């Protein structure tokens, strides 16, 4: 997103936070309704262009939202979306992305209220690894032969009772409406959003064998000192690294694995 869209999204997130500070507000219902609005705007290109047209006044666009959505969704959802279209957006697709972002955040607020945000974040990471290591499942969830609703039903059957309901809903919506993203990218974005909600960074740690609790504590403390903020560890075991660990935070990789050192040594010998 460009600057105007980033500012508009930040303002919308603030309004969502202010709204859901009242625990009487049903955050799960907000998430579901915002997801429905996302699907509508994703489908109706002319509508989203109209709602982001800088030549139209913000009030005129807000009134259009109220006419379209009033009586279809809750007043809170109408107010949120009306507030969003009053803002300036750099591109019409940014509005769709922002509404989807608010839907995901609303789900995470449900988990936060239940003190289950850590569980959801960990489950999203584990699900990504399971799908990545199961080609047959990934093919079904990403292929065009299965409808979006059938993919969502499959996720609900597979994860129901095994993962937090927020995790199930987030993943089901993602596979039903990936919106041009790969499944891996979508799950990674959700995991990062959960970490952001906790105000911390996410480190993907790969080792040949599982780390002990003491090793995890030392590594977490070292990374927190290095980056100046709390770092959540997503742990992955890959015997091919042979030994040592690799740490990825965003685009930065700290690779201390035996495999990488052997590869570097081989390059030097052959170079």
Secondary structure, DSSP 8 states (H G I E B T S, - for coil): --HHHHHHHHHHHHHHHHHHTSTTS-HHHHHHHHHHHHHHHHH-HHHHHHHT-TTS-HHHHHHHHHHHHBTTB-HHHHHHHHHHHHS--SSHHHHHHHHHHHHHHHHHHHHHHTT-HHHHHHHHHHHHHHHHT-HHHHHHHHSTTS-HHHHHHHHHHHHBTTB-HHHHHHHHHHHH--TT--HHHHHHHHHHHHHHHTT-EEEEEEESS---HHHHHHHHHHHHHHHTS-EEEEEEE-GGG-SSEEEEETTEEEE--HHHHHHHHHHHHH-
